[in-house]
Structures are given as C-alpha cells and as structure tokens.
Amino acid sequence: MTTLPMIALIIGCALVTFIPRVLPFIFVRRIQLPDVVLKWLSYIPVCILTALVVENAILKTEQTLHIEWTVILALIPTLVTALWTKSLAITVVVGVVTMGLIRFFL
C-alpha cells in the first residue's frame, strides 16, 4: 500500500537525481565553451572508466594488493573491441558477455 508521503518521497528522489544531470546541459548548450575546456572535458569519461576498471581489477587485502585475473581476462577482449569498433554499445556487450562467460566457466 502506497501512501502520499511515499509517493512524494519517490518524486523528490527522482527530482534530486534528474536535476543535477540535466541542468548543466541546459545551461551549457546555449554558450560556446573555450577549446581548452572542451579538451579538458573530453578526458572525463576516460578517467571515470579507468577508475572503475582499476578498482575492480586490483583489490586490497590485509597487507597486499591482489590482482583479480578474471577482470583482466575480460578486459582484454573488451579493450580490443573498443579500439577496433569505436562503438560503446558493442564494447559494453562484449565486456558483459565476456565477464559472464568467465564467471560461468571459472
């Protein structure tokens, strides 16, 4: 059973999630950013992806670092696919399928 406060909470959470993602695009699309800023912004996706991959590939145990070889195995065909196709959709599908197969068989 849903109540009015619960519906208001869900709508509020949706707005808090939606506004910070959309508002910058609304403001930025009307102005011309300098080339230096555009070049700087182009590195953000690579930095985020690298942080996510390294976080999953190298795990910290009590005293040492542990390499998660299943992630490295999935990374190799995914990286080759990304460099070869330059397609985000195909790269994601290859990465997910590869990781799924590795987890299923290993």
Secondary structure, 3 states (H helix, E strand, C coil): CCCHHHHHHHHHHHHHHHHHHHHHHHHHCCCCCCHHHHHHHHCHHHHHHHHHHHHHHEEECCCCEEECHHHHHHHHHHHHHHHHHCCHHHHHHHHHHHHHHHHHHC
